[in-house]
Amino acid sequence: MVLYYRFRAFLIMFLSRILPFRSPMVLQGPGSALQLCRQVATLGFGRVLLVTDKVLREVGVIAPLQQALEEAGVQVEIYDGVLPD
């Protein structure tokens, strides 16, 4: 049993050195939602589904995001059937 765990630890260390590791992208602060829209286009996504509630859509929070995505060439579908908290 000890041999199994040693082999497992060795294998994990070996694979962590040869496999590429991509650190996650963190977007925060004012304008981060629009930054995310640009990153979506940069990463090559052609279609996006925005999931929200009707209140956010009616207030106008979603419109700038939709516009930024469409300007970047991303097709946007909006589902606003989520119940607000």
DRENSE-745378 format. One record per residue: residue in one letter; x, y, z of N, C-alpha, C in turn. Coordinates in Angstrom, 2 decimals. Layout:
N
{pt "a",{X,Y,Z},{X,Y,Z},{X,Y,Z}}
...
END
This chain:
85
{pt "m",{0.82,-1.19,0.00},{0.00,0.00,0.00},{0.87,1.26,0.00}}
{pt "v",{1.94,1.25,0.76},{2.84,2.40,0.81},{3.48,2.61,-0.56}}
{pt "l",{3.81,1.54,-1.23},{4.41,1.64,-2.55},{3.46,2.33,-3.54}}
{pt "y",{2.17,2.05,-3.43},{1.17,2.68,-4.28},{1.19,4.19,-4.10}}
{pt "y",{1.19,4.67,-2.86},{1.16,6.10,-2.60},{2.46,6.78,-3.01}}
{pt "r",{3.56,6.11,-2.87},{4.83,6.68,-3.33},{4.85,6.80,-4.85}}
{pt "f",{4.36,5.75,-5.51},{4.30,5.80,-6.97},{3.36,6.91,-7.43}}
{pt "r",{2.23,7.03,-6.76},{1.25,8.07,-7.10},{1.86,9.46,-6.92}}
{pt "a",{2.56,9.68,-5.82},{3.20,10.98,-5.57},{4.25,11.26,-6.64}}
{pt "f",{5.03,10.23,-6.99},{6.04,10.40,-8.04},{5.38,10.76,-9.37}}
{pt "l",{4.32,10.08,-9.72},{3.62,10.32,-10.97},{3.04,11.73,-11.02}}
{pt "i",{2.47,12.18,-9.95},{1.91,13.54,-9.90},{3.02,14.57,-10.07}}
{pt "m",{4.12,14.39,-9.37},{5.24,15.33,-9.49},{5.80,15.33,-10.92}}
{pt "f",{5.93,14.15,-11.50},{6.47,14.04,-12.85},{5.55,14.72,-13.86}}
{pt "l",{4.27,14.44,-13.78},{3.32,15.04,-14.73},{3.18,16.54,-14.54}}
{pt "s",{3.29,17.02,-13.31},{3.17,18.46,-13.08},{4.35,19.23,-13.68}}
{pt "r",{5.46,18.56,-13.89},{6.63,19.22,-14.48},{6.59,19.23,-16.01}}
{pt "i",{5.95,18.23,-16.60},{5.96,18.16,-18.06},{4.69,18.70,-18.71}}
{pt "l",{3.59,18.72,-17.99},{2.34,19.23,-18.56},{2.26,20.74,-18.37}}
{pt "p",{1.77,21.46,-19.37},{1.66,22.92,-19.22},{0.57,23.28,-18.23}}
{pt "f",{0.81,24.33,-17.50},{-0.16,24.82,-16.52},{-0.54,26.23,-16.89}}
{pt "r",{-1.81,26.46,-17.10},{-2.28,27.80,-17.41},{-2.97,28.36,-16.18}}
{pt "s",{-2.49,29.48,-15.72},{-3.13,30.09,-14.56},{-4.43,30.75,-14.99}}
{pt "p",{-5.42,30.75,-14.14},{-6.72,31.32,-14.50},{-6.63,32.84,-14.64}}
{pt "m",{-7.48,33.37,-15.48},{-7.54,34.81,-15.70},{-8.53,35.39,-14.68}}
{pt "v",{-8.10,36.41,-13.96},{-8.95,37.05,-12.97},{-9.25,38.47,-13.43}}
{pt "l",{-10.52,38.78,-13.56},{-10.96,40.11,-13.93},{-11.76,40.66,-12.76}}
{pt "q",{-11.39,41.85,-12.31},{-12.12,42.43,-11.18},{-12.10,43.94,-11.28}}
{pt "g",{-13.04,44.54,-10.61},{-13.09,46.00,-10.56},{-14.00,46.59,-11.63}}
{pt "p",{-14.04,47.91,-11.67},{-14.89,48.59,-12.66},{-14.47,48.25,-14.08}}
{pt "g",{-15.44,47.95,-14.91},{-15.15,47.61,-16.30},{-14.76,46.18,-16.54}}
{pt "s",{-14.77,45.35,-15.51},{-14.33,43.97,-15.69},{-15.30,43.17,-16.57}}
{pt "a",{-16.58,43.49,-16.54},{-17.54,42.78,-17.39},{-17.26,43.07,-18.85}}
{pt "l",{-16.92,44.31,-19.18},{-16.59,44.65,-20.56},{-15.25,44.03,-20.97}}
{pt "q",{-14.32,43.93,-20.03},{-13.06,43.23,-20.30},{-13.33,41.77,-20.64}}
{pt "l",{-14.26,41.18,-19.89},{-14.62,39.78,-20.14},{-15.19,39.62,-21.54}}
{pt "c",{-15.99,40.58,-21.97},{-16.55,40.52,-23.32},{-15.44,40.53,-24.37}}
{pt "r",{-14.43,41.36,-24.18},{-13.31,41.39,-25.12},{-12.53,40.08,-25.09}}
{pt "q",{-12.35,39.51,-23.90},{-11.62,38.25,-23.79},{-12.37,37.11,-24.45}}
{pt "v",{-13.69,37.11,-24.35},{-14.49,36.08,-25.00},{-14.24,36.09,-26.50}}
{pt "a",{-14.22,37.27,-27.08},{-13.96,37.39,-28.52},{-12.52,36.99,-28.84}}
{pt "t",{-11.58,37.40,-28.01},{-10.17,37.07,-28.24},{-9.93,35.57,-28.19}}
{pt "l",{-10.63,34.88,-27.32},{-10.47,33.43,-27.19},{-11.14,32.66,-28.33}}
{pt "g",{-11.88,33.38,-29.18},{-12.42,32.73,-30.37},{-13.84,32.21,-30.25}}
{pt "f",{-14.55,32.59,-29.22},{-15.93,32.14,-29.10},{-16.81,32.93,-30.07}}
{pt "g",{-17.67,32.25,-30.79},{-18.51,32.90,-31.79},{-19.93,33.11,-31.33}}
{pt "r",{-20.36,32.33,-30.34},{-21.74,32.44,-29.84},{-21.71,32.38,-28.31}}
{pt "v",{-22.55,33.23,-27.68},{-22.60,33.30,-26.23},{-24.05,33.33,-25.78}}
{pt "l",{-24.33,32.66,-24.67},{-25.64,32.71,-24.04},{-25.50,33.48,-22.74}}
{pt "l",{-26.15,34.64,-22.64},{-26.17,35.41,-21.40},{-27.40,35.00,-20.62}}
{pt "v",{-27.20,34.57,-19.40},{-28.29,34.13,-18.54},{-28.47,35.17,-17.45}}
{pt "t",{-29.67,35.73,-17.35},{-29.94,36.81,-16.40},{-31.40,36.78,-15.99}}
{pt "d",{-31.80,37.76,-15.23},{-33.22,37.90,-14.91},{-33.78,39.12,-15.63}}
{pt "k",{-35.11,39.22,-15.65},{-35.75,40.31,-16.40},{-35.43,41.68,-15.83}}
{pt "v",{-35.25,41.76,-14.51},{-34.99,43.05,-13.88},{-33.67,43.64,-14.38}}
{pt "l",{-32.61,42.85,-14.40},{-31.32,43.35,-14.89},{-31.39,43.74,-16.36}}
{pt "r",{-32.16,43.00,-17.12},{-32.30,43.34,-18.54},{-33.09,44.63,-18.72}}
{pt "e",{-34.17,44.80,-17.94},{-35.00,46.00,-18.05},{-34.28,47.24,-17.55}}
{pt "v",{-33.45,47.10,-16.52},{-32.72,48.23,-15.96},{-31.63,48.70,-16.93}}
{pt "g",{-31.15,47.80,-17.78},{-30.15,48.18,-18.77},{-28.74,47.73,-18.44}}
{pt "v",{-28.61,46.81,-17.51},{-27.29,46.31,-17.15},{-26.72,45.41,-18.25}}
{pt "i",{-27.59,44.70,-18.93},{-27.16,43.71,-19.92},{-26.85,44.36,-21.28}}
{pt "a",{-27.48,45.47,-21.59},{-27.33,46.10,-22.92},{-25.88,46.43,-23.27}}
{pt "p",{-25.08,47.04,-22.38},{-23.68,47.32,-22.75},{-22.87,46.05,-23.01}}
{pt "l",{-23.17,44.99,-22.27},{-22.46,43.73,-22.48},{-22.83,43.13,-23.83}}
{pt "q",{-24.11,43.16,-24.14},{-24.56,42.65,-25.43},{-23.93,43.45,-26.56}}
{pt "q",{-23.90,44.75,-26.42},{-23.33,45.61,-27.46},{-21.83,45.34,-27.64}}
{pt "a",{-21.11,45.20,-26.53},{-19.66,44.95,-26.61},{-19.38,43.61,-27.28}}
{pt "l",{-20.18,42.60,-26.96},{-19.98,41.30,-27.58},{-20.28,41.35,-29.07}}
{pt "e",{-21.37,42.01,-29.43},{-21.73,42.09,-30.85},{-20.72,42.90,-31.64}}
{pt "e",{-20.18,43.96,-31.05},{-19.15,44.74,-31.73},{-17.87,43.93,-31.94}}
{pt "a",{-17.64,42.96,-31.06},{-16.46,42.10,-31.19},{-16.72,40.93,-32.13}}
{pt "g",{-17.92,40.85,-32.68},{-18.23,39.79,-33.64},{-18.77,38.52,-33.01}}
{pt "v",{-19.26,38.61,-31.80},{-19.80,37.44,-31.10},{-21.33,37.51,-31.16}}
{pt "q",{-21.95,36.41,-31.58},{-23.40,36.33,-31.63},{-23.92,36.10,-30.21}}
{pt "v",{-24.92,36.89,-29.78},{-25.39,36.85,-28.40},{-26.86,36.44,-28.36}}
{pt "e",{-27.15,35.48,-27.49},{-28.53,35.11,-27.17},{-28.71,35.41,-25.69}}
{pt "i",{-29.87,35.95,-25.32},{-30.13,36.31,-23.92},{-31.31,35.50,-23.42}}
{pt "y",{-31.10,34.84,-22.29},{-32.17,34.14,-21.58},{-32.42,34.90,-20.29}}
{pt "d",{-33.62,35.48,-20.18},{-33.93,36.28,-18.98},{-35.04,35.65,-18.15}}
{pt "g",{-35.10,34.35,-18.14},{-36.14,33.64,-17.40},{-35.73,33.21,-16.00}}
{pt "v",{-34.59,33.67,-15.53},{-34.13,33.30,-14.18},{-34.90,34.14,-13.16}}
{pt "l",{-35.29,33.51,-12.06},{-35.97,34.24,-11.00},{-34.97,35.03,-10.20}}
{pt "p",{-35.23,36.33,-9.93},{-34.28,37.14,-9.17},{-34.23,36.72,-7.71}}
{pt "d",{-33.07,36.94,-7.09},{-32.91,36.62,-5.67},{-33.53,37.70,-4.82}}
END
